């Protein structure tokens, strides 16, 4: 029996028939009264991110600092087999870039299969299965050095990508479904916080004096198996998503048990009624193709896609993957560039933590605009600093610009695309939509990971950053024109706002909350767009 099923439930409110009156206002008051963060809710969110976003962040940053050491290993590995000659510098660069970018190819595969796994085995079951893949990946990367076979490193990077691709779909979905409506934004940032925290950890661990040397770098790559072990143990104590239990498995008793454990009180009538209401009207089985058949769902899918692209094509992964190279190009020596890179990770954590407190106050739309706009401005400064001759002053300016670039990313594009994706779709559409979002996100990740270094060190040289500047301008305009505010809104209210057009005029207007979606021309009525709670 799971530990949550025998947990003692704490009732902080009065339980009486009067508290559960038939009026919506009374129900909402009761819901708001208990809609706080509990230790059990935080533990469940922690369990979800340990084997998903921890891996994601760690794998994104671990290849940065020890790049020269790993490239030397690739060269030596090839030489021991051929005994004739060493690889050319361009070939080594290509192999290393492939090892970096194959991570994203795995992410694409993980995203593609995410829908089927999550739908069949559940959110919790899917995360448990995912740890098998991540553990295999860590073992392959670790043994690549003792066996002197760089191909094992590449295969391991692919499998850790598969695990991260699936994890980036299932973990945000699970966290969204266990969170009270009023706390979706706050708890939704936890996934991204795990990512940035372990980007920082990977940057620290991979420093030369720690595990970044010629004899220890493979320990750094094998270390994340600990994350998988921690998640498996943690998931033994947390419940499956209450929505999955009720809407997919039709198990009302287990769904109520899960909610009691998460909320730590028994006054759950309003929340259960909302889930049952969604069950009454939602489509039981939705495929990917169904996302394109209904005009309003197709339109919000378009919004989801360009938000995901705004995260990856902003240039942030170019900075995370190759910040050491970028800072060296700006005039820093290798050691200074590595420690500055560690500082970037620290700044990313600080601003991500700050965004937790802002997410449910300022809203998703405004924060994303601030983030994209700030990245646009700092990318111009960074480009200029790379183009002019290196001086002490401009070295400092380029470093500050890089820090601000990362900070603005953490404000908006870091977490908001994943959060809004889960808020734009009801239960029936959420999982297939998340799978498409993951596919788009990781495809763009792959393109940047594979293409940036050859462009930056060859064809376009330092003009490469102008590509990202152009993308940022486009994404700022698209966000301003089309992205609605989703904070504490039901899918009904969001779709009404999107349908009326001119989102920039209506995103903060309360009248959208009072209007019912009755126009059936778009193929989805009020009864079919249920609250995302």
N, C-alpha and C positions, 0 to 999 in steps of 0.2 A: 504493500500500500504506500502511496506517495505521502511524503511528510505533511504536505499541505492539508490532506483530507482529515488528519487528526488534530489539526491546530486548534488552539483555543481562540474563540472569536470574541472580540471586545466590542461591546455595544456602548458607544459614547452618546447615543441619543435616546430619547424616550420612545418606547415601542407601544403604540396604541393604535386602535382603529382610526382615531381622529387624525393621527399624523399622516395617515395614508388616505386622505380624502380624494374624492374623484376629480377634483379640480386640478388642472395642469399647473396652476401657480403653486399650489401646496406641494405637488410632487417635485417641482423644480426647486422649491425652497429646501425640501428634504435632501434632494440631491446635492445642492450647493453646500449644505451644512456639513456633509460628510466627504465632499470632494477634495480631500487633502492628500498630501504625500505621506504614505505609511512606510515603515521600514520593510515590510514584506513587498510592497510595490517597488521600492528601490532595489531590493535584492533580486527580484524577478528581472528588472531592467539590466542590472549588473550581469546576471546569468546570461542574458541574451547577447550582450556585447563582448563578453570575454573571449569566446571562440570565433567571433565574427569581425567586429571593428578593430579589436586588438591585432588580429592577424593582418587586417587590411592596412592599418597604419604602419605596422612594423615592416611588412613586405614592401610598402611604398618607399620607405626611407633607408632600408638596410644596404642597398647596393650603391649608395652615394659616396660615402667617405672612403670605403676600401676599394674604389674603382681601380686604381693602379695595381693593387695587390691581386685582385681577381683577374685583371687583364694579363698580368704576368703568369698567373696560374694557367690561364687558357693557352698561352704561348708555350709554356713548359709541357703541358699535357699533350699538346699536338706534337711537340718535338720528340717526346719520349716514344711516340708510336712510329713516327716517320724516320727518326735518326738521321735525317738529311739536312733539313733547314728549319729555320724558325718562320713563323707567320709574318706577313707584312703588317705594318701598323694599321693600314686601312681594313685589313681582314679582321684583325683583333678588335678594332672599333666596331665593325659590323656584328661580330659574334657577341660582344658585350651588349650592344644595343638590342640585339635579338633576345638575349637573356633577360634584359630589363623589360622589354615590351611583350615577351611571351606571357608574362604575368597577366597582362590585359586580355590576351587571347583566351587564357583560361577563364578570366572573368566573364567574357562573352558566353562561353560554353556554360558556365555556372548559372548565368542569368537565363539562358535559354531553357534549361531544365528545371529552373527554380519553380515555375508555375506547377508543373506536374508533381514534383516532390512535395511541395508545401500543401497542395490540395489533397494528396493521397495520404501522407504521413503526418500531416499537421505541422504547426509551427515548431513546437517542441521536438517532435519526432524528427523533423527535417534537420534541425540544428544538431541533434545527436548523431545522425548519419553523416553530417557534414564534417564532423571531427575525425572520422575515419580517413577522409581525403586529406585533410590538413596534416594529420599525423604522418601519413605516407610521404607527403611533400617534404616535411621537415627531415625525415630520415634520409630521403634521397639527396637533399642538398648537403646534409652533414657528411655523408659517405663519399661525396664527389671528390673531395680532396684526398682522403686515404687511398682511394682507388685511382686517383689521378685521371679522372674522366670528366671533362667539363660538360659533356652531354647530360650527365646525371643532374648537374646543377640546372641546366635548362629545363629538363623534364620536371624537376622539383618545383621550379618557378612556375611552370605551367599548372601543376596540380594545386599549388597554393593559390594561384589565381582562380582556379575553379572554385575552391572553397570560399574565397573572398567574394567572388561574383555572386554565388548563392547566398552567402551571409549578408551581403549588402541589400538583398531583397527580403529575406525572411526576418531578420532582426528588427528593422524599422516597422515591418508589418506587425510583428508580435508586440512591440512596445506601443504602437498606436492602439492596438486592440485591447490592451490591458490598462490603458490610461483613461482617467476621467476626461470628459470633453474639455473641461477648463484647464487641464494640465498637459494637453497633447503637445503644445509647443515647447514647454519646459522640458518634458521628458523626451521629446523627439530629438533634442539636441544631444542627448547622452550618446547616441551612436557616433555622431561626428566628434564628440569629445573624446571617445575611446580611440578614434582614428588619429586625431592630432596628438593625443597623449603618447601613443606608441610610435608615432613618427619621431617624436622627441626621444623616446627610449631607444629606438633603433639607431638614431644619430649618436647618442651617448655611448651605447654599447659598441658601435662600430668604429669608434676612435682608435687610432693606432695603439696607444698605450693600453687599451682595454682588450677588445677582441678583434681589432682591425688589422692585426699584424699578419705576416706571411704564414705563421704557424697556428693562428687561432681563428681566422675569419670564418672557417666552417662551423665553429662552435656558435658564432653569432647567428648563422643561418639555421642551425638546428634548434636553437633555444626556444622558438615559439611553440614547440610541442607542449610546453608547460601550459600555454593558454588553452589548448584543447583539453588537457587533463582537468584543469580548473573548471571549464564549462561543463564537462560531463558530470563532474561531482555536483556542481551548483544546480544543474537542471533536475537532479534527482529530488530536489526539495521544492521546486516551483511547479505550479499547475500549467496545463495547456491553456491557450487563449480561450476565455469564456465564450467569445463570439464563435470561434471555430467549433467548440463543443456543442453549442446550441444550434447554430445555423447549418453546420455541415454534418455533425454527428447526431443531431436531434436528441441530445442528452441533457435535459433540463436540470436534473439533479446534480450532475457533475459541473455544469456551468455555474449553478448557484454556489456550489462549494468553492469553486475557483474564485468567484467574485468576493465571497466572504473572506477568503484568505488574503486576497489582494487589498480589500478595503478595510479589513479588520472591524467590521460592524455588520449588522444584519438588516439594516434598513435599505434594502436593495430593490424595492418594488419598482420605483421609477426607472432605474437602469435596466432591469429585466424586461419591463414593459416596452422600452425603446428597442431592445434587441428583438423581442417577439414581434413587434410592429414591423421591423425590418425583415424578419423572417416571413411574415405574411405576404409582403409585396415584392420581395426581390426575386430575380430569376435564379433558379436553383443551380443551373450550370451555364457558365459563360466562358466562351472560348476567345482566343485572341481576335479572331475575325469579327466577333460581335462588337468589339470596341470601335470598329470602323463603320458599322451599319447605322448607328444612331447619330444624327448630326451634332447634338450638344456634347455627347460623350467623345465623338471624334475631335471636336474642337478643344476640349479640355485635355485630350491626349496630345494634341499639337502643343499646347501650353506646357505640358509635362516634358515633352521631348526637347523643346528649346531651353527649358530650365536646366535639364540635365546637360545639354551641350554647353550652356553658359558656365557650368562648373568645370568641365574638362578643357574646353577651348579658350578658357580665360588665360591659360599659360601657367597655371599653378603647378601642374605636374612637371612641367619643364623646370621650374624652380626647385621642386622637391627632388626630382631625379638627378638634376645636374647643377644644383646651386654652387657646389664646389668649383666646377668648371667656370660658371658664370662669374663668380667672385674673383677667381684667378684672372679671368679676362679683363676684369675691372681694375687689376693691379695688386690684388692681395696675394701673398705667398700661400702655399698649400696649407700649412698649419693654421694660419690665420683664417683662411677660407673655411676650414673644417670647423673651427670653433665658432665662427660667425654663423655657420650653418646650424650649429647646435642652438645658438641664440634665436634663430628663426623658429625653431621648433618650440622654444619656450614662449615666444611671443604669440605663436599660434594657439598654444594652450590657454594663455591668459585671456586672449580676446574671445575664444570659444566659450570659456567659462562666463565671461561678461555677457555674451549673447544669450546665455540661459536665462538671465534675469531680464533681458530686453525683449525676448521672443514673444511673450504673452502680454507685453505692455505696448511696444511700438508696432507689433504686427509683422507678418512675413514680408509683405509687399514693400514696405518702407525700408526695412533692413536690407532686402535684396538690392534695391535701388542704390542705397548708400554703399553697399559692398561693391557692386559692379562699377558705379561711378568713381569710387575711390581707386579701384584697380586700374581703370582707364587712365586717370591722371598720373598715377605713380608709374604705370608702364611707359608713358611718354618720358618721364624724368629718367627712368632706368635706361631707356633707349639712348637718350642724349648722353648720359654718363658713360655708356659703353662706346659711344662713337668718338668722343673727344679724347685727346691724349691724357694718359694717367697722371694725375697729380694727387697730392695728399688731400686737398679739399674735395675733389671729385670722387676720390675713393670713398670718403665719408658720405658724400651725397648718394652714391650708388648703394652703399650699405643701408642707409636710412630708407631709400626708395624700395629696396628689396624687403626690408622689415615691414614697411607700410603696405606693400603689395600683399604680403602674407596676412597681415592684420585685417585688411579690408576683405580678403577672401573669407576669413573666419567669421566676419560680421554677417555676410550674406550667403554667397554661393557655396560655402562649405557645408552647411546643413540644411538650408531652406529647400533646395530642390527635392531632397528625399522626404522632407516633412510635408511639403505641399502635395507631392505625389500621393501620399496616403490619405490626404484630406480632400482631394478632388474626386475621389471615387467611393461609391458605397461598397458594401461587403462583397457583392457579386462580382464587381469589376476590379476590386482593389488588387488581387493577386496577379491576374494577367497583365494589368496595367503596370504593376511594379516590375514584372518580368521584362516588359518592353523597355521600361525606363532603365533597368540594369543593362540591357543589351545595347541601348544607345550610349549610355554613360561609358561602358567599358570599351565599346568600339572607338569612341573618341579618345579614350585613355590610351588605347593601343596606337592610334595614329600619332599622338603626341610623343609617346614613349619611343617609338621606332624612328620617327622623322625628325625630332628636334635636334639631336646631336649632329647628324650628318648635315642638316641645314645650317646649324649654328657654327660648325667648324668648317663648313665648305661652301655650298652654293650661295646662300644668302648672307652668311656671316652674321654680323650683329643686327642686320636688318630683319632677322627672323622675328624679333620682338614686335615689329610693326604689324605682323599678321595678327598677333594676339590683341594689339591695340584696336585694330579694325573689328575683330570679333566682339570685343567688349563694348564698343560703341553700338553695334547692331543689337546686342543682347540688352543693353540699357534701354534702347528705344522699344524693343519688343516687350520688355517687362513693364515699362511705363504705359504702353498702349493696351496690353491685353491681360496682364496677370491680375486677378482679383485678390482682395484680402480674404484670407480663409480663417483668420483667428476666431475661435469659438463659434463658428458658423456650421450649420448643417449643410449637406450637399444641396438640398432644396434652395437654400438662401444663396449659396455660391453660384448655382446654375442660373438662378433668376438674374443675378447681377451680370453674369457673362452674357446672357441672352439679350439684355437691354442695351448692350454695347457701351462704348465710351467709359471703360472701366476707370480711367484716370479721374473722371468726374464723380464716380459713384462709389469708389472703394471705401470711403469713410462715411457714406450716407446711411443713416439708420432706416431709411424707408425701404431699403432692400430686404431688411429683416421682416418687414410687415407684409410683403407681397407674396402671394402664392403663385407657384408655377402651374399655370393652367393651359398654356399654349401647347397643344399636342402636335403642332406642325413639326416640331423638332424631334418627335418620336419618343419622348419620355415625359410622362406626366408627373404630377405631384406624388401620386401613390407609388411611383416606381423609383423615385429618387429619395431614398430614406436617409435619416440622420446618421452622420458618422460619429458615433459616440463610443 
